[in-house]
Amino acid sequence: MTERKHSVKKKHWQTAALVLLDIILTNLSMIMALQIYSDMHPPEAHLIHVLHIAPVLTLATVGSLFAMGLYRNLLRYASIDTLVQVVTGTLIGTGVSYLVSLATYTLYREVNIFLMPRPVYLIQWLLSAFMIGASRFSFRIAGQAGHSGLWFNKKHARRVMVVGAGWAGAQVLRDLLAGRYGDCAAVLAVDDDPGKRNTSIGRVPVMLGTDKVEEYARQYGIDEIIVAIATPQHDLTPLIHKCMSTGCHVRVFTTLQDPSGSATTGKVRDVNIADLLGRAETHLDMTEVRHYFEGKRVLVTGGGGSIGSELCRQLMGFIPSQLVLYDMSENYIYDLFFELKEKYGEIVKNTVKLRVGSIRDPETLNRVFDEFKPEIVIHAAAHKHVPLMEDSPEQAVKNNVFGTYNVAKCAMEHGAERFVMISTDKAVNPTNVMGASKRMAEIIIEALQKQGKTQFTAVRFGNVLGSNGSVVPLFERQIRAGGPVTLTHPDIIRYFMTIPEAASLVLQAASIAKGGELFVLDMGKPVKIQELAERMIQLYADPKKPPVEIVYTGLRPGEKLYEELLRDEENSTATSKEKIFIAKPEQVDWPQVEAMLAALQQCLDEHGDMKACMHRILPSFKEPKEINGDRGNLPTDAGAKASAAGKSRE
């Protein structure tokens, strides 16, 4: 409260000072105008008239400027609007003064105490507009230059280096100079274009060599780095890593696009884990997707989960006639409903329908399909947690295998046009129950394609950043708590993609499906989890606290060192969509699927060894040690590695 009172008091003093300055400039402009008109030899009578007109001119001008809102403006944001206020306010002040003089002359003639030649008023207006306007912009210029003064104190400002001197870098520098990023002082920009040597942007020098950011950061005492490269020629991940290694706060400039897809402006945001993993933001052309989903009835199972909810968010942008969220968790879909309502308004009430139920329950599924008659079914519901499914294999089978069969059967019996199942890279040469159950679900989908008119397809991809159960939020929690970060093995690698990107690609695949395809998404380069942990420590760890250590705990049950997107016999072919490929699906006859389901059901009924049963049914289901070999053993010096990792960040 004391701070607020101090701020208000300071503002009042600033306004009073500005008013006093404008009074001085206004009257000075009248004296200068008379001097100019009289060729520096004004008559004594006119000098006396200046004194008489001064109160009128002062009140009229300052009152007009106040009415125009000039004294409410922040000086550091002086703009063309400020200039308009000054020109208009001074014109009104001068005009009122002239009208008072004219009225007095009309009434009193020779005894007019305000009598002044008309050209003097014109010159006075031009001079006052120029001087008052110049005063405002001089404050802005002084503030941008980092000078200390009555209104600006840059002593404690953050010193900023902008990496990139193209249009994005120029925009960031203009915003910095205008004070739009808070108490910051732009020190230099860095670029690789030789044509920018010995140039500057708004008094900020441009230096060559993005490979020298660490050197520049030390040399110029930089506190913050903003990476502003709108159209990078290569992956920015190494550059962002280099910027973060300086110990400075790092932010990135993200372009915003207009409806035509052109980048027109952007915003600055903090670095996120997607930047550190090299998952460049991709702006996919969703025109064909919109045409396909627009006006359709769509049902999403697992609609409250990480992928399911993002699918629903994106689907609402395509204006389906109906969007049905089917999930066991009433809380997740309830929260999502109100999130969509806040974004899309009252249309959500008539478009989005919530139904609570399990995919294991054929009766509830049939009622929902009867009620809404979906044309498109996106099946995202599944048990995905690998270690938990190792402990409860029968639950994985009930949910992932029989649950998928239930939804697919309902889709076929109720005449759905298309069925899309979300699969996983863990279904490829599975070493765990979850992956094996998802591979069995893929087999069911492949076989059902021949059974009816519904087009069945599956989309397979890897880990999703930030999803429920993902390692990323776990690492973040551990780092913010001060560590240690628990990692199963130093050599483990995984594919990653962002939730929005995964959902967009799933919808693109759904829009081009003809039935029978097994779509595989391009996941980019696999990421070593140890490097992921180290980068996250660099991103989230508090530098004022002791370094966060990495502790290796050994591979969990069912876990393998690396994931694959294709089996050996699955050759992929490109599609019309970038990052989407079609794997050659295994040809499975329906009697084989029936035999598989019967064997699984018998094992469930007899409470048998479900994992052993799955191994018998699915020959590609291997034990982790068969895939990992000796590499799966935890090195004896893992503790030393963990300690070294911590010390390297001191």
Secondary structure as GFF3:
##gff-version 3
##sequence-region A 1 650
A	DSSP	alpha_helix	2	37	.	.	.	ID=ss1
A	DSSP	alpha_helix	44	67	.	.	.	ID=ss2
A	DSSP	three_ten_helix	70	72	.	.	.	ID=ss3
A	DSSP	three_ten_helix	75	77	.	.	.	ID=ss4
A	DSSP	alpha_helix	80	108	.	.	.	ID=ss5
A	DSSP	three_ten_helix	109	111	.	.	.	ID=ss6
A	DSSP	alpha_helix	118	144	.	.	.	ID=ss7
A	DSSP	beta_strand	158	163	.	.	.	ID=ss8
A	DSSP	alpha_helix	167	177	.	.	.	ID=ss9
A	DSSP	beta_strand	184	191	.	.	.	ID=ss10
A	DSSP	three_ten_helix	194	196	.	.	.	ID=ss11
A	DSSP	beta_strand	200	201	.	.	.	ID=ss12
A	DSSP	beta_strand	204	208	.	.	.	ID=ss13
A	DSSP	three_ten_helix	210	212	.	.	.	ID=ss14
A	DSSP	alpha_helix	213	219	.	.	.	ID=ss15
A	DSSP	beta_strand	224	227	.	.	.	ID=ss16
A	DSSP	alpha_helix	237	244	.	.	.	ID=ss17
A	DSSP	beta_strand	249	257	.	.	.	ID=ss18
A	DSSP	beta_strand	263	270	.	.	.	ID=ss19
A	DSSP	alpha_helix	273	276	.	.	.	ID=ss20
A	DSSP	alpha_helix	287	293	.	.	.	ID=ss21
A	DSSP	beta_strand	297	301	.	.	.	ID=ss22
A	DSSP	alpha_helix	306	316	.	.	.	ID=ss23
A	DSSP	beta_strand	322	327	.	.	.	ID=ss24
A	DSSP	alpha_helix	330	344	.	.	.	ID=ss25
A	DSSP	alpha_helix	347	351	.	.	.	ID=ss26
A	DSSP	beta_strand	352	356	.	.	.	ID=ss27
A	DSSP	alpha_helix	362	372	.	.	.	ID=ss28
A	DSSP	beta_strand	376	379	.	.	.	ID=ss29
A	DSSP	alpha_helix	386	391	.	.	.	ID=ss30
A	DSSP	alpha_helix	393	396	.	.	.	ID=ss31
A	DSSP	pi_helix	397	402	.	.	.	ID=ss32
A	DSSP	alpha_helix	403	413	.	.	.	ID=ss33
A	DSSP	beta_strand	418	424	.	.	.	ID=ss34
A	DSSP	three_ten_helix	425	427	.	.	.	ID=ss35
A	DSSP	alpha_helix	433	448	.	.	.	ID=ss36
A	DSSP	beta_strand	455	461	.	.	.	ID=ss37
A	DSSP	beta_strand	463	465	.	.	.	ID=ss38
A	DSSP	alpha_helix	471	480	.	.	.	ID=ss39
A	DSSP	beta_strand	485	487	.	.	.	ID=ss40
A	DSSP	beta_strand	493	494	.	.	.	ID=ss41
A	DSSP	beta_strand	496	498	.	.	.	ID=ss42
A	DSSP	alpha_helix	499	512	.	.	.	ID=ss43
A	DSSP	beta_strand	518	521	.	.	.	ID=ss44
A	DSSP	beta_strand	527	528	.	.	.	ID=ss45
A	DSSP	alpha_helix	529	540	.	.	.	ID=ss46
A	DSSP	beta_strand	550	552	.	.	.	ID=ss47
A	DSSP	beta_strand	572	574	.	.	.	ID=ss48
A	DSSP	beta_strand	580	583	.	.	.	ID=ss49
A	DSSP	alpha_helix	590	605	.	.	.	ID=ss50
A	DSSP	alpha_helix	610	617	.	.	.	ID=ss51
A	DSSP	alpha_helix	624	628	.	.	.	ID=ss52
A	DSSP	three_ten_helix	629	632	.	.	.	ID=ss53
A	DSSP	alpha_helix	638	647	.	.	.	ID=ss54
###
